[in-house]
């Protein structure tokens, strides 16, 4: 088969400027498609759309990435809005939650990055810490801190050792969603990765792999997508 087709969710921005134009635009930081490409996949953009179409979109993909971005609306997990929570992005919340649920329902490999990691938790009934300190170096500046894998998890199988990761977030997983397992944490106890045990490849990471050089998480997603898309005779009996 060819390279797996990986859909990546995108922003809608009211005004983006290029050349003489300033228009509403569907935007995605270039680090995301480049990470997919470097790991062996083909990247396509998934701008916000009718949530009822998410299952149709996912059916045409080999894997889904829910990208980072604005804070999740606390109403999505029945919480009051903190003064330090950013403005809601209702179209994006609805679309990305629908993409996550479609991927989970169909067993499509799924990777949530930062906001996507948090949305995965919310989609399965979990809640979020609306503000924490120490995980943003400065406004608009990516920092780094060490993340420790939990032995025996899918994430630990990809990245078995503690390592420094690119980070920029002020929200995090609080109560864990149904069925999820914590697969990495920071020194202060912050949940840094979550996953669903079982044959379907589902992982969320709190950090921003698209801002670094470590391809192991994305290569794990691409490998899972390639296995699902392969003909039956291409499967190895020892594969997970």
C-alpha positions as CSV (number, residue, x, y, z in Angstrom):
1,X,0.0,0.0,0.0
2,X,1.0,3.6,-0.3
3,X,1.7,6.0,2.5
4,X,-1.0,6.3,5.1
5,X,-3.4,9.3,4.7
6,X,-3.5,11.2,8.0
7,X,-6.1,13.9,8.6
8,X,-5.0,16.8,10.9
9,X,-7.6,19.1,12.4
10,X,-7.1,22.9,11.7
11,X,-8.0,26.3,13.0
12,X,-10.4,28.8,11.5
13,X,-9.0,32.3,11.8
14,X,-11.1,35.4,11.1
15,X,-8.3,37.3,9.5
16,X,-5.1,35.9,8.0
17,X,-2.8,38.0,5.7
18,X,-0.8,36.9,2.7
19,X,0.2,39.2,-0.2
20,X,-2.5,41.8,-0.7
21,X,-5.2,39.6,1.0
22,X,-6.6,39.5,4.5
23,X,-9.3,36.8,4.7
24,X,-10.8,34.2,6.9
25,X,-8.6,31.2,6.6
26,X,-8.3,27.5,7.6
27,X,-4.8,27.4,9.2
28,X,-2.5,24.8,10.5
29,X,1.1,25.4,11.8
30,X,3.4,23.8,9.3
31,X,5.0,21.7,12.0
32,X,2.0,19.3,12.0
33,X,2.0,18.3,8.3
34,X,5.8,18.2,8.3
35,X,5.8,15.8,11.3
36,X,3.4,13.5,9.5
37,X,5.5,13.7,6.3
38,X,8.8,13.0,8.1
39,X,7.2,10.0,9.8
40,X,6.1,8.5,6.5
41,X,2.5,9.7,6.1
42,X,0.6,11.9,3.7
43,X,-1.1,14.9,5.5
44,X,-4.5,16.4,4.8
45,X,-6.2,19.3,6.6
46,X,-9.5,18.8,8.3
47,X,-11.0,22.3,8.9
48,X,-14.1,22.6,11.1
49,X,-17.2,21.2,9.4
50,X,-20.6,19.8,10.2
51,X,-20.0,17.3,13.1
52,X,-22.5,14.9,11.4
53,X,-19.9,14.5,8.6
54,X,-17.0,13.5,10.9
55,X,-17.6,9.8,10.4
56,X,-17.6,10.2,6.6
57,X,-14.4,12.1,6.8
58,X,-12.7,9.6,9.1
59,X,-13.8,6.7,6.9
60,X,-11.6,8.1,4.1
61,X,-8.5,8.4,6.3
62,X,-6.0,5.9,7.7
63,X,-5.4,8.0,10.9
64,X,-6.5,11.2,12.6
65,X,-4.5,13.8,14.5
66,X,-6.3,16.4,16.6
67,X,-4.0,19.3,16.8
68,X,-3.2,21.8,19.6
69,X,-5.0,25.1,19.9
70,X,-7.4,27.1,22.1
71,X,-8.8,26.0,25.4
72,X,-11.7,23.5,25.5
73,X,-14.9,25.1,26.5
74,X,-15.5,24.1,30.2
75,X,-19.2,23.6,29.4
76,X,-18.0,20.5,27.5
77,X,-17.2,18.9,30.8
78,X,-19.8,20.6,33.0
79,X,-17.5,23.0,34.7
80,X,-17.7,26.7,35.4
81,X,-15.4,28.9,33.3
82,X,-12.2,30.0,35.1
83,X,-11.2,33.6,34.6
84,X,-7.9,32.2,33.2
85,X,-9.6,30.1,30.6
86,X,-9.4,31.4,27.0
87,X,-12.5,32.2,24.9
88,X,-14.5,29.3,23.5
89,X,-14.1,27.9,20.0
90,X,-17.5,26.2,19.6
91,X,-17.2,25.1,16.0
92,X,-13.8,23.6,16.6
93,X,-14.9,21.9,19.8
94,X,-17.9,20.3,18.1
95,X,-15.9,19.2,15.0
96,X,-12.9,17.7,16.8
97,X,-15.0,15.9,19.4
98,X,-17.0,14.4,16.5
99,X,-13.7,13.3,14.8
100,X,-12.5,11.7,18.1
101,X,-15.7,9.8,18.6
102,X,-15.7,8.7,14.9
103,X,-12.1,7.5,15.2
104,X,-12.9,5.6,18.5
105,X,-16.1,4.0,17.0
106,X,-14.2,2.8,13.9
107,X,-10.9,1.8,15.5
108,X,-9.1,4.4,13.3
109,X,-5.6,5.2,14.8
110,X,-5.9,8.5,16.7
111,X,-3.3,10.9,18.1
112,X,-4.3,13.9,20.2
113,X,-1.7,16.7,20.6
114,X,-2.0,19.2,23.6
115,X,-5.6,20.4,23.1
116,X,-6.3,17.1,21.2
117,X,-5.0,15.2,24.2
118,X,-7.3,17.2,26.5
119,X,-10.3,16.7,24.1
120,X,-9.7,13.0,24.1
121,X,-10.1,13.0,27.8
122,X,-13.2,15.1,27.7
123,X,-14.8,13.0,24.9
124,X,-14.6,10.0,27.3
125,X,-16.2,11.8,30.2
126,X,-13.0,13.3,31.8
127,X,-12.4,16.8,33.1
128,X,-9.6,19.3,32.9
129,X,-7.5,21.5,35.2
130,X,-8.3,24.9,33.7
131,X,-5.0,26.5,34.7
132,X,-1.6,25.3,36.0
133,X,1.7,27.1,36.2
134,X,5.2,26.1,35.1
135,X,4.4,24.6,31.7
136,X,4.8,27.8,29.7
137,X,8.3,29.3,29.5
138,X,7.0,32.7,28.2
139,X,4.3,34.0,25.9
140,X,4.9,32.6,22.4
141,X,8.0,30.7,23.5
142,X,8.2,26.8,23.5
143,X,9.8,25.5,26.6
144,X,11.0,22.0,27.5
145,X,10.5,19.7,30.5
146,X,11.1,16.0,31.2
147,X,8.3,13.4,30.7
148,X,8.5,10.0,32.3
149,X,6.8,7.0,30.6
150,X,4.7,4.5,32.6
151,X,6.1,1.0,32.0
152,X,3.9,-1.4,30.1
153,X,2.0,1.3,28.2
154,X,1.8,1.9,24.4
155,X,3.7,5.2,24.9
156,X,6.5,3.5,26.8
157,X,6.8,1.0,24.0
158,X,7.6,3.9,21.7
159,X,9.6,6.0,24.1
160,X,10.9,3.8,26.9
161,X,13.1,6.4,28.6
162,X,12.4,9.8,30.3
163,X,13.0,12.6,27.8
164,X,12.6,16.3,27.5
165,X,9.7,17.4,25.3
166,X,8.6,20.7,23.7
167,X,5.8,22.2,25.9
168,X,3.4,25.1,25.8
169,X,0.2,24.6,27.8
170,X,-1.7,25.9,30.8
171,X,-4.4,23.2,31.0
172,X,-4.2,19.5,31.7
173,X,-6.1,16.3,32.4
174,X,-7.8,16.3,35.8
175,X,-10.3,13.4,36.2
176,X,-9.4,10.7,33.8
177,X,-12.0,9.7,31.1
178,X,-13.6,6.3,31.0
179,X,-11.3,3.5,30.0
180,X,-8.2,5.7,29.6
181,X,-4.8,4.9,31.1
182,X,-2.1,7.4,32.1
183,X,1.0,6.6,30.1
184,X,3.4,9.4,31.0
185,X,3.7,12.2,33.6
186,X,5.8,15.2,34.4
187,X,7.9,15.7,37.6
188,X,5.1,17.7,39.2
189,X,2.6,15.0,38.6
190,X,0.9,16.5,35.5
191,X,-0.6,13.9,33.2
192,X,1.5,14.1,30.1
193,X,0.1,11.2,28.0
194,X,-3.1,9.1,28.0
195,X,-4.1,6.1,26.0
196,X,-6.8,3.5,25.5
197,X,-5.6,0.0,26.1
198,X,-6.6,-2.6,23.5
199,X,-6.0,-3.2,19.8
200,X,-7.1,0.3,18.6
201,X,-4.2,2.7,18.6
202,X,-5.3,5.7,20.6
203,X,-2.9,8.1,22.3
204,X,-2.9,11.7,23.6
205,X,0.2,13.7,24.4
206,X,0.2,16.9,26.4
207,X,3.3,18.3,24.6
208,X,4.0,19.4,21.0
209,X,6.0,16.8,19.1
210,X,5.6,19.0,15.9
211,X,7.9,21.5,17.6
212,X,10.8,19.0,18.0
213,X,12.8,16.3,16.3
214,X,11.6,13.1,18.0
215,X,9.5,11.2,15.5
216,X,8.7,8.2,17.6
217,X,5.2,9.0,18.6
218,X,4.2,10.0,15.0
219,X,5.9,6.9,13.6
220,X,3.9,4.8,16.0
221,X,0.7,6.3,14.6
222,X,1.8,5.9,11.0
223,X,2.8,2.2,11.7
224,X,-0.6,1.5,13.2
225,X,-2.3,3.2,10.2
226,X,-0.2,1.2,7.7
227,X,-1.2,-2.1,9.5
228,X,-4.9,-1.3,9.4
229,X,-4.7,-0.3,5.7
230,X,-2.7,-3.3,4.6
231,X,-4.1,-6.4,3.0
232,X,-4.8,-9.3,5.4
233,X,-1.9,-11.3,4.1
234,X,0.4,-8.3,5.0
235,X,-0.3,-8.7,8.7
236,X,2.3,-10.3,11.0
237,X,0.9,-12.7,13.6
238,X,3.2,-11.1,16.1
239,X,2.0,-7.5,15.5
240,X,0.0,-5.7,18.1
